[in-house]
Amino acid sequence: MDALLDFFNTLDGYLGGAKWFPYVLLGVGAFFTVYLKFPQIRYFKHAWKVVTGKFDKGDEPGDTTHFQSLTTALSGTVGTGNISGVAFAIFLGGPAALFWMWATAFFGMTTKFVEVTLSHKYRVKTDDGTMAGGPMYYMDRRLNMKWLAVAFAIATVISSFGTGNLPQSNGIATSIESTFGFSPAIVGGVLAVLLGLVILGGIKRIAAVTSKIVPFMAVVYIVGAFAVIFANAENIGPAFAAIIGDAFTGSAAAGGFLGASLAYAFNRGVNRGLFSNEAGQGSAPIAHAAAKTKEPCSEGMVSILEPFIDTIIICTITGLVILSSGVWNQKHENVFDRSDMKFIQGEYIESNQDDVTALYKFLNEYEDAKVIEYTGEIKVVNGVAVTGGYTLINARSLAEDVSYHVGSVDDVFTGTLNIVNGEISRDNIVVSGKSLVHSASLTAIAFTKGWFGEYGKYIVSVGLMLFAFSTAIAWSYYGDRAMTYLLGPASVMPYRVIYVAGFFWAAISDTTLVWALSAVAIVVMTLPNLFGIMLLRKEMKQTVNDYWQKVNKP
């Protein structure tokens, strides 16, 4: 398993994690923005009219209304990334990361408009009477590239498990256990049954559920967020100043006290923007293809709203909660994750600028970095280390008040720890103390700094559950449409059963390998989709012009 994990992580480094990937993603969006004369601005008002049903006709082909298609697609994009992903981006790239998420969303609104329009245009009615669409259909029916369509569909099925199913279930179970104390097996079992009841009913039941759950979860989350933002109103202005200012100047405070470069903030912001709103990935067009309309461009215009709602509204609100509360660059008591820990040789202090510079180069993998990983023994008495000669880094910060435990934080450790290449050799040792935190833990802490006090963390837990569950619902539909393309309607029910079983399994299992595989699958979806829509740029422009002439016809 470790060998496979290393392979997929390495492969992702050459693809989604590569320096060129954000430029390709933003480049395509920027090209279409100019080529189509800023449709995200010109058609924004019209998009709201379409989604509210102003142009609906009862006899048009499709399975869902414009609003239901939008909420289904939003349920796939508004997920844990809006809570933990934003926090992680700010942790790694500082406030500037949020600016680049905005940029990704702005250009992503156009990318989404293009991919949804083309996918809707080449959708088909399947043998069971339902609509099926997505990039694989325009790749096959218009570009005559069946091999590319098959590769995209396979990647979609993999991503449905690796993005929409397993990590979501695991995240829900972990969050509920830490907040409310419920067993992951019980949480996974209950939610798996609920998931089955929804997705086994097909797109109409999925759309009916998402059209109710998405607005509800958005309202709950936004109310809790503004309780923090308004309680720290004096910090709103400085937060926006940091977001915009650091995007062009870099920030010494970004990524913790050790800093992060401008390029790093750009890369993290763009990548998190994609993972949040999925513009260019080709997933949301599958949901939009079910919309009842004879005009593909009208549904494309509805999709313009998706990155706006997901990233420019919800992600910004999360970012403001984290920045205005001030918790993002403060140390907090927490249990350290092994993947965030590193023992290094020598004793370093934050007040020494030379030490900070040396650590910055080490963590950002500079070639001239002189800090080396620690290998040796640490003697511990009643949970406290009594030997020196090393420094513990956790979450890009120097750990403080460190204590060592066996199995859980309830049992302190006494004895000798062997450290090999910066890591503890024993698996059952739990380390706690003060350090920076990131992801959902950072957002949960930020939500306690408002009018609801400590109860604010429950909003994050409930929000994570609803966001993650709705993501699982939407991605089940993406996967079953991909299976329909690959093997026909008969393959859908077995897929749904496996999908539900996987949701339960992930609540009690390690999903690291699947997540690494999914990171590669996301790129295998995105790059062919971007390539395909670029090939159809002239057709897209003509489709938009024809539609707009019909709308404005006297």
C-alpha positions, 0 to 999 in steps of 0.5 A: 500500500505504501508503494502505491501511495508513493506512486500516486503522490508522485504522479500527482506531483507531475500533474495537479501538483505541478507548477504549470497546472494552475496556469493551464486552468486559469489560462483557459478560463481567461481565454474564454472570458475575453473570447466570449466578452466577459459572459460572467458579467454580461449574463449574470443578471440573466442567469438569475432570471433563468434559475428562478424559472422565468423562461421555463416551459413545462413541455421541454425535455429533461429530468429536473428544473434549472434550480434543481440542477443548480442545487444538485451541482452545488451540492457536489461543489459546496463541501468540506473544501468550503470549510477545511479547504479554505482554512488549509489554503490560508494556512499554507499560503496566507491571506493571499490564497483567498485572493487567488481563489477569487480569481479562479472563481471569476474565470471559472464562472466562464469555464463552467458556462462553456463546459455546461453548455457544450455538455448539455448540447450533446446529451442523450436520452438513455434506454431508461428514459433519463437524460445523460450528459457530460464532457464524455458525450461531446467528446464522443458525439462531437469530437469523435474521440471515444478513447478520450471520452472513455478515459474521462468517464473512468476517471469520473467513476474513480473520482466519485469514490475518491472525491465524493464518497470515501473522504466525505464519509471519513470526514463526517465520522471523524468530526462527529466522533470528536464533537459528539462522541458517537462511534464512527461505525454508528455514524457511517451506518446511519448515513449510509442508509440515508444515502441509499434511500436518496440515491437509489431513487435516481436523479429526481429524488436526488434533485428533490433532496438537494433543492432543500438541503443546499439552501438550508445548510447554506443559511445555517453556516452563513448565520454562524459565520456572520456571528463571528465576523460581526463580533470581530467587525474591527478586523474586517477591513484589515482582513481584506487589506491583507487578502488583496495586498499580500496577493501582489507583495507576498507576506512574511506571515503567510503559512504560519510564522515561517512564511510562504512565497507569493508563488506558493500562495498563488499555487495553493489558492488556484488549486483549492479554488478548483477543488472547491468549485470544480470549474473545468473539471467536467463534473458539474456539467453532468448534473446540469445536463439533466435540466429541462430545456431545449436551449443548452446555453440557458443552462450554461448561464445558470452554471455561471452562478455556481462558482460565484455562490460556492467560492466568491460567497461561501469560501470568502465567508469562511476566509473572513471568519478565520482572518477576522478572528485572528486564529489562523496565525496563533498557536492552539492546544491540539493533538499533533497529526503525525503527517504534520510533525517533524523532529529536527536537529538542534534547538531553534527559537522564533525570536532569532531571525536566522533560525526562522530563515533556516527553517523557512528554507527547510520547510520550503525545500530550498536547495541550500537548506541546512536544517537536517532531520533528527535521529536519536533518542528522547528520554521522557518522564511523566509525558515531558521530555527531559533531554534536548538537542532537537526541535519539534516542528508541528504544522509549520510552527515550533511546538510548545508545551509538548507532552507525550502519551501512550494510546490516548492523551489520558495516559502519559508516557515515561521511557525512551523514544527512538526518533528516525529521520525526524519521525517517532518510530513507535506507532502508539505514541500520541503527541500534544501541545501548542502549535498552529492548526489547519483545515477543519480544526482551524475553522472550528476554533475560528467559529468559537470566537463569535457570539455563539462562543464554544457552541460555534464549533457545533455549527462547523461539525453540523456544516461539515456533515451536511456539506459532505453528505450533499457532496456524496449525493451529487457525486453518486449521480456523476458516477452513475452517469459515467457508468451509463456511458461506459456500460449502459443503464443496467450497470447503474444499480450495482454501482449505487449499491457499491457506492453506499457500501463504500460510504459505510466502509470509509467511516471506519477505515483509512482512505489515504490511498483512495484520496491519492488516486482521486487526486490523479483522477481529477486531473485526468478529468480536467485536462481532457475537458479543457482540451475539448472545450478549447477545440469547440471554442468557435462552436461555443461562440456561435451557440451563445450568439444564437441563443442571445438573439432568440432571447432578445428577439422583439 
